[in-house]
């Protein structure tokens, strides 16, 4: 049988020295083969689902059968069934999946886009599927998801607005006291509210980490290891949330509230399509920002060479509007191929080095994390800018 041959080949591979297939080309080949195997599993699960053989064991459906007989979590089993059913309506995507050119994450995202709420979404997807699949083959997954989100907005603007409003309506927080006097809870936020809460939580956690590090270093007389700090990361997050509550309770009623800042890109991208994206990469329908307009600041970044205000082109470092414009333009984060560090944690690097006559302009600047900036320049950069 075919599966017997496959099992023999897998036995041979598993019994081999892993270093014999641990080079970059082999890893890429393994990932491609794994995707092809996932395609075969999805197609077989779809056929099994349609055949109804799961009913002979008394299972209510294919998901229940897979969960029991194959020991899969319910969500994994459900995803396999959903994926298999979707293949027949995604001919171009399925072909790329079969060839191992895209993987499970991409095929699931494409299937979700094709099943959008709008009446015309299926027709638009059929028209654009080949283009979207080419993006899936060429792009890292996070920016590819952004492409799909913008495509969904263009394919069905009204449906995208309604979808984002539905996400906002699902916001929920609960915090209940347990029988052991511990408080248990969970949080669900829409993208904008979640970004506000998350950023402040991360900021306060970083403050607490710095304090823990300084305390441990003073006690040990050397840089501590993580396990030598007085709190774990989970404990610091909990303490940061408590600190948020304490600061809120301490603030006078008439204190000025912090105001969110929305950055609006104005240039070819805006004229060509819809741009509405948070700094963390979440793509929003523009209408979902309307409730924030009375309580937020908006800044305009104009990407138009030769007709804008720059800091001096011969300035040593990227500062002011030039730095901010590059951060917004490169909002996906570090521009190194193998990095996804958030732009706000990065430095601004001269593409043509300053020492070689490179100018301090938007065209000659790019976002790069400290690690890759040091790697490129060979030494520690000062003050958050490249040497």
C-alpha positions as CSV (number, residue, x, y, z in Angstrom):
1,X,0.0,0.0,0.0
2,X,1.0,3.6,-0.5
3,X,1.0,4.3,3.2
4,X,3.3,1.3,3.8
5,X,5.8,2.7,1.4
6,X,5.6,6.1,3.1
7,X,6.1,4.5,6.5
8,X,9.2,2.7,5.4
9,X,10.6,5.9,4.0
10,X,9.8,7.7,7.3
11,X,11.4,4.9,9.3
12,X,14.6,5.2,7.2
13,X,14.6,9.0,7.6
14,X,14.0,8.8,11.4
15,X,16.7,6.3,11.8
16,X,19.3,8.4,10.0
17,X,21.7,10.9,11.6
18,X,19.7,14.2,11.8
19,X,22.9,16.1,11.0
20,X,22.8,14.5,7.5
21,X,19.7,16.5,6.7
22,X,20.1,19.5,9.0
23,X,21.5,21.9,6.4
24,X,19.4,24.9,5.1
25,X,18.3,23.3,1.9
26,X,17.2,20.1,3.7
27,X,15.2,22.0,6.3
28,X,13.4,23.9,3.5
29,X,12.8,20.5,1.8
30,X,11.5,19.0,5.0
31,X,9.1,21.8,5.5
32,X,7.8,21.5,1.9
33,X,7.3,17.8,2.3
34,X,5.5,18.3,5.6
35,X,3.1,20.7,3.9
36,X,2.5,18.2,1.1
37,X,1.7,15.5,3.8
38,X,-0.7,18.0,5.5
39,X,-2.4,18.4,2.1
40,X,-2.8,14.6,1.8
41,X,-4.2,14.4,5.3
42,X,-6.7,17.3,4.7
43,X,-7.9,15.7,1.4
44,X,-8.2,12.3,3.0
45,X,-10.1,13.7,6.0
46,X,-12.5,15.5,3.6
47,X,-13.1,12.2,1.8
48,X,-13.6,10.3,5.1
49,X,-16.0,13.1,6.3
50,X,-18.0,12.8,3.1
51,X,-18.1,9.0,3.2
52,X,-19.6,8.9,6.7
53,X,-17.6,5.9,7.9
54,X,-17.2,7.7,11.2
55,X,-20.8,6.9,12.0
56,X,-20.2,3.2,12.2
57,X,-18.4,3.8,15.5
58,X,-21.3,5.9,16.9
59,X,-19.5,9.2,16.6
60,X,-21.6,12.3,16.0
61,X,-19.2,13.5,13.3
62,X,-15.7,13.4,11.9
63,X,-14.4,15.9,14.5
64,X,-15.5,13.6,17.4
65,X,-14.1,10.5,15.6
66,X,-10.7,12.2,15.0
67,X,-10.5,13.5,18.6
68,X,-11.1,10.0,20.0
69,X,-9.3,7.7,17.6
70,X,-6.4,9.9,16.7
71,X,-6.1,11.6,20.1
72,X,-6.3,15.1,18.6
73,X,-7.5,18.1,20.5
74,X,-11.0,19.1,19.4
75,X,-9.8,22.4,17.9
76,X,-7.1,20.5,15.8
77,X,-9.6,17.9,14.6
78,X,-12.1,20.6,13.7
79,X,-9.5,22.5,11.8
80,X,-8.5,19.4,9.8
81,X,-12.2,18.8,8.8
82,X,-12.7,22.5,7.9
83,X,-9.4,22.6,5.9
84,X,-10.3,19.4,4.0
85,X,-13.8,20.7,3.1
86,X,-12.4,24.0,1.9
87,X,-9.9,22.5,-0.6
88,X,-12.5,21.8,-3.3
89,X,-13.4,25.5,-3.5
90,X,-9.8,26.7,-3.6
91,X,-8.3,25.3,-6.8
92,X,-5.2,27.5,-7.0
93,X,-4.5,27.4,-3.3
94,X,-4.9,23.7,-3.2
95,X,-2.4,23.2,-6.1
96,X,0.2,25.3,-4.2
97,X,-0.6,23.4,-1.0
98,X,-0.2,20.1,-2.8
99,X,3.2,21.2,-4.1
100,X,4.4,22.3,-0.7
101,X,4.7,25.9,-1.8
102,X,2.4,27.1,1.0
103,X,1.6,25.5,4.3
104,X,-1.3,24.9,6.7
105,X,-1.2,28.5,8.1
106,X,-1.5,30.0,4.6
107,X,-4.2,27.6,3.3
108,X,-6.3,28.3,6.5
109,X,-5.9,32.1,6.0
110,X,-6.9,31.9,2.4
111,X,-9.9,29.7,3.2
112,X,-11.0,32.2,5.8
113,X,-10.7,35.1,3.4
114,X,-12.7,33.2,0.7
115,X,-15.5,32.5,3.2
116,X,-15.9,36.2,4.1
117,X,-19.3,37.5,5.1
118,X,-20.0,39.6,2.0
119,X,-22.2,38.2,-0.8
120,X,-19.6,39.2,-3.4
121,X,-16.5,37.8,-1.5
122,X,-16.6,34.4,-3.2
123,X,-16.7,35.9,-6.7
124,X,-13.9,38.4,-5.8
125,X,-11.8,35.6,-4.3
126,X,-12.2,33.4,-7.4
127,X,-11.0,36.4,-9.5
128,X,-8.0,37.2,-7.2
129,X,-7.0,33.8,-5.9
130,X,-3.9,33.4,-8.1
131,X,-2.6,36.8,-7.0
132,X,-3.2,36.1,-3.3
133,X,-1.5,32.7,-3.6
134,X,1.6,34.3,-5.2
135,X,1.7,36.7,-2.2
136,X,1.4,33.6,0.1
137,X,4.4,32.0,-1.6
138,X,6.6,35.0,-1.5
139,X,5.9,36.8,1.8
140,X,6.4,36.1,5.5
141,X,3.2,35.1,7.2
142,X,2.5,38.3,9.2
143,X,2.6,40.7,6.2
144,X,0.7,38.2,4.2
145,X,-2.1,38.3,6.7
146,X,-2.1,42.0,6.4
147,X,-2.5,41.7,2.6
148,X,-5.5,39.4,3.1
149,X,-7.1,41.8,5.5
150,X,-6.7,44.7,3.1
151,X,-8.0,42.5,0.2
152,X,-11.1,41.6,2.3
153,X,-11.8,45.3,2.9
154,X,-11.6,46.1,-0.8
155,X,-13.7,43.0,-1.7
156,X,-16.4,43.9,0.7
157,X,-16.0,47.3,2.5
158,X,-19.3,47.2,4.3
159,X,-18.7,43.6,5.5
160,X,-15.2,44.6,6.7
161,X,-16.7,47.4,8.8
162,X,-19.4,45.2,10.2
163,X,-16.8,42.5,11.0
164,X,-14.7,44.9,13.0
165,X,-17.7,46.3,14.8
166,X,-18.6,42.7,15.7
167,X,-15.1,42.2,17.1
168,X,-15.5,45.3,19.2
169,X,-18.8,44.0,20.5
170,X,-17.1,40.8,21.7
171,X,-14.9,42.7,24.2
172,X,-15.2,41.2,27.7
173,X,-13.4,41.1,31.0
174,X,-14.3,39.1,34.1
175,X,-12.5,38.8,37.4
176,X,-14.1,36.5,40.0
177,X,-13.0,35.5,43.5
178,X,-12.5,31.7,43.8
179,X,-13.4,29.6,46.8
180,X,-9.7,29.8,47.8
181,X,-9.8,33.6,47.8
182,X,-7.8,33.8,44.6
183,X,-9.0,36.0,41.8
184,X,-9.4,34.3,38.4
185,X,-10.3,36.0,35.2
186,X,-9.8,36.6,31.5
187,X,-9.8,39.5,29.0
188,X,-10.9,39.9,25.5
189,X,-10.4,43.3,23.7
190,X,-10.9,44.6,20.3
191,X,-7.7,45.6,18.4
192,X,-7.5,49.3,19.4
193,X,-8.5,48.8,23.1
194,X,-6.2,45.7,23.3
195,X,-3.3,47.7,21.9
196,X,-3.8,50.4,24.5
197,X,-3.9,48.0,27.4
198,X,-1.2,45.8,26.1
199,X,1.3,48.6,25.5
200,X,0.9,50.0,29.0
201,X,1.1,46.5,30.5
202,X,4.3,45.9,28.6
203,X,5.7,49.2,29.6
204,X,5.1,48.7,33.3
205,X,6.4,45.1,33.2
206,X,9.6,46.5,31.7
207,X,9.9,48.9,34.6
208,X,9.5,46.1,37.1
209,X,12.0,43.9,35.2
210,X,14.6,46.7,35.4
211,X,14.0,47.1,39.1
212,X,14.3,43.3,39.7
213,X,17.5,43.2,37.6
214,X,19.0,46.1,39.5
215,X,18.1,44.5,42.9
216,X,19.6,41.1,41.9
217,X,22.7,42.7,40.5
218,X,23.3,44.7,43.7
219,X,22.8,41.5,45.8
220,X,25.0,39.2,43.7
221,X,27.6,41.7,42.6
222,X,27.3,40.6,39.0
223,X,24.7,40.4,36.2
224,X,22.0,37.9,37.3
225,X,20.5,35.1,35.4
226,X,16.7,35.2,34.8
227,X,16.0,32.5,37.4
228,X,17.8,34.6,40.0
229,X,15.4,37.4,39.8
230,X,12.8,37.8,42.6
231,X,9.8,37.5,40.3
232,X,8.9,35.5,37.2
233,X,7.7,37.2,34.0
234,X,4.1,36.0,34.9
235,X,4.4,37.5,38.4
236,X,5.6,40.8,36.9
237,X,2.7,41.0,34.5
238,X,0.3,40.4,37.4
239,X,2.0,43.1,39.5
240,X,2.0,45.5,36.5
241,X,-1.8,45.0,36.2
242,X,-2.1,45.8,39.9
243,X,0.1,48.9,39.4
244,X,-2.2,50.1,36.6
245,X,-5.1,49.8,39.0
246,X,-3.3,51.7,41.8
247,X,-2.3,54.5,39.4
248,X,-5.8,54.7,38.1
249,X,-7.2,55.0,41.6
250,X,-4.6,57.6,42.6
251,X,-5.2,59.9,39.6
252,X,-7.4,62.9,40.5
253,X,-10.8,62.9,38.8
254,X,-9.9,66.0,36.7
255,X,-6.5,64.7,35.6
256,X,-5.9,64.9,31.8
257,X,-6.4,61.5,30.2
258,X,-3.6,60.2,27.9
259,X,-4.7,60.5,24.3
260,X,-4.0,57.8,21.7
261,X,-1.9,58.7,18.7
262,X,-3.1,57.5,15.3
263,X,-0.5,57.8,12.4
264,X,-2.0,58.4,9.0
265,X,0.1,57.5,6.0
266,X,-0.5,59.8,3.1
267,X,1.0,58.9,-0.2
268,X,0.7,56.4,-3.0
269,X,-0.6,53.6,-0.7
270,X,-3.4,55.8,0.6
271,X,-4.4,57.0,-2.9
272,X,-4.2,53.4,-4.3
273,X,-6.1,51.6,-1.5
274,X,-7.2,51.6,2.1
275,X,-4.5,52.0,4.8
276,X,-5.7,51.4,8.4
277,X,-3.3,49.5,10.5
278,X,-2.1,49.6,14.1
279,X,1.5,49.7,15.1
280,X,1.3,46.0,16.2
281,X,0.2,45.0,12.7
282,X,-3.5,44.6,13.3
283,X,-5.5,45.7,10.2
284,X,-8.7,47.6,10.9
285,X,-11.6,48.8,8.8
286,X,-11.2,52.7,8.8
287,X,-14.7,53.1,10.2
288,X,-13.7,51.5,13.5
289,X,-11.5,54.5,14.3
290,X,-14.4,56.9,14.3
291,X,-15.2,56.4,18.1
292,X,-11.7,57.5,18.9
293,X,-11.5,60.6,16.8
294,X,-12.7,63.0,19.6
295,X,-10.2,61.7,22.1
296,X,-7.1,61.0,20.0
297,X,-4.3,62.8,18.2
298,X,-3.8,62.1,14.5
299,X,-0.4,62.7,12.8
300,X,0.2,62.8,9.0
301,X,3.3,61.2,7.5
302,X,3.8,62.3,3.9
303,X,6.1,60.0,1.8
304,X,6.8,62.3,-1.2
305,X,10.5,62.6,-2.1
306,X,11.8,66.1,-2.5
307,X,8.7,67.9,-1.1
308,X,8.9,67.4,2.7
309,X,10.7,68.6,5.7
310,X,13.7,66.5,6.8
311,X,16.2,66.9,9.5
312,X,19.5,67.9,7.9
313,X,20.6,65.4,5.3
314,X,24.1,65.6,6.8
315,X,23.0,65.2,10.4
316,X,24.7,62.4,12.2
317,X,21.6,60.7,13.5
318,X,18.0,60.2,12.5
319,X,15.9,62.5,14.6
320,X,12.5,64.2,14.7
321,X,10.1,63.9,11.8
322,X,12.6,61.9,9.6
323,X,13.0,59.2,12.3
324,X,9.3,59.1,12.9
325,X,8.4,58.8,9.2
326,X,10.8,55.9,8.8
327,X,9.4,54.1,11.9
328,X,5.9,54.5,10.4
329,X,6.9,53.4,6.9
330,X,8.7,50.3,8.2
331,X,6.0,49.5,10.6
332,X,6.4,45.8,10.0
333,X,9.6,46.0,12.1
334,X,13.2,45.2,11.6
335,X,14.0,45.1,7.9
336,X,16.4,42.2,8.2
337,X,15.1,39.2,6.3
338,X,15.2,36.9,9.4
339,X,13.7,39.3,12.0
340,X,10.3,40.5,13.1
341,X,11.3,42.8,16.0
342,X,8.7,45.6,16.4
343,X,9.6,48.9,14.9
344,X,9.3,50.7,18.3
345,X,12.1,48.5,19.6
346,X,14.4,49.1,16.7
347,X,17.1,51.7,15.7
348,X,17.3,53.6,12.4
349,X,20.2,52.5,10.2
350,X,21.8,54.2,7.3
351,X,21.5,52.0,4.2
352,X,24.5,53.7,2.7
353,X,26.7,54.1,5.8
354,X,27.1,57.7,7.0
355,X,30.9,57.2,6.9
356,X,30.7,56.5,3.2
357,X,28.7,59.6,2.4
358,X,25.2,58.3,3.1
359,X,22.7,61.0,3.8
360,X,20.3,61.1,6.8
361,X,17.1,61.0,4.7
362,X,14.0,58.8,4.5
363,X,15.3,57.1,1.4
364,X,18.6,56.2,3.0
365,X,17.1,55.1,6.4
366,X,15.6,51.8,7.5
367,X,14.4,50.3,10.7
368,X,16.8,47.7,12.1
369,X,16.8,46.0,15.5
370,X,19.9,46.5,17.7
371,X,21.1,42.9,17.1
372,X,21.1,43.1,13.3
373,X,22.4,46.7,13.4
374,X,25.4,45.6,15.4
375,X,25.8,42.6,13.2
376,X,26.0,44.8,10.1
377,X,28.2,47.5,11.6
378,X,30.4,45.3,13.7
379,X,30.2,47.3,17.0
380,X,27.7,48.6,19.5
381,X,25.7,51.7,18.2
382,X,25.4,54.7,20.5
383,X,22.2,56.2,21.7
384,X,19.8,54.1,19.6
385,X,21.2,55.1,16.3
386,X,23.6,53.4,13.9
387,X,27.4,54.2,14.0
